[in-house]
Amino acid sequence: MNSDHNQGGNLHLSVSCSTDRGVYSGYWKVLRDYELSNQDLATKVNRLRTWKEQAPEDARFMARISPKVISEMFSDQRGISSISEAEIARAMARVEALDSKLLILHTPSNIRPSKQNEEAVIKLRQRVPDALPIAWKADGLWAESEAYYELCNAHNLIPVIDPLMWDEDEPLPSGQLAYWKIMGGQGLSVRLSEYDLDKLLDLADQRFASLEGTDHHLWANFTSPKMIPLAHRWRDMF
């Protein structure tokens, strides 16, 4: 099955899974999407080009940018620091090498909500081409703050959520682009039950139904190498 699932030609589903060793040939036997990990930030651009060349024609990569782009944004007297400029340039080189259609920003919990950090995130969005979506996963206090979702909504960023951990009384973030991180089942176990998989399927179906008639994309990343068979199975449910 192709990892694009089309309903009226306007629905796109991308399912990936974390590995502990980058992308490898066996990965493409079960999935067609790969999200660069934090460790992959150290991979040279030439090596990334090799990954792209060796991947199946329909394989897709989600590029990543170092969180230093935020923490160092205003670390010198310029409007944007040379460190952050360099991180943006590296990220765009990854995007080009992999022909990525999405850029991922994952900020750790020590990058806390503040006016300066908000301005840094906005500056990043301004420095990246509008046509390239940015999915932002924020650990720590950001994820617990309404300001995070307001900032994403106001500046065309995709908030990254775990739908299994989402409050069932609250609607999922709206928008034509969505990014899910499947952290685990009950107690964040890397094992997902039949109930978990069915719930993910129902949530995806609800999302697709609500956006019928529009062009929309859902990325779903399973976050443990042990989940690769589950990610493959869930993708094949569509």
TAMO-V63118 format. One record per backbone hydrogen bond with DSSP energy under -1.0 kcal/mol. CO is the residue of the C=O (numbers start at 1). NH is the residue of the N-H. If there is no record, write none. Layout:
# TAMO-V63118
CO NH
CO NH
This chain:
# TAMO-V63118
10 216
12 218
14 220
16 222
24 27
26 29
27 30
27 31
32 60
34 62
38 41
39 42
40 43
44 48
45 49
46 50
47 51
48 52
49 53
50 54
51 55
56 59
60 34
62 36
63 104
66 69
67 70
67 71
68 72
70 73
72 75
73 81
81 85
82 86
83 87
84 88
85 89
86 90
87 91
88 92
89 93
90 94
91 95
92 96
93 97
94 98
95 100
102 63
103 135
104 65
105 137
107 139
108 111
110 112
114 118
115 119
116 120
117 121
118 122
119 123
120 124
121 125
122 126
123 127
124 128
129 132
133 103
134 158
135 105
136 160
137 107
142 145
146 150
147 151
148 152
149 153
150 154
151 155
152 157
158 136
161 181
162 165
167 170
176 217
178 219
179 161
180 221
181 183
182 223
185 188
189 185
193 197
194 198
195 199
196 200
197 201
198 202
199 203
200 204
201 205
202 206
203 207
204 208
205 209
206 210
207 211
209 212
211 214
216 12
217 178
218 14
219 180
220 16
221 182
222 18
224 227
225 228
227 231
228 232
229 233
230 234
231 235
232 236
234 237
235 238
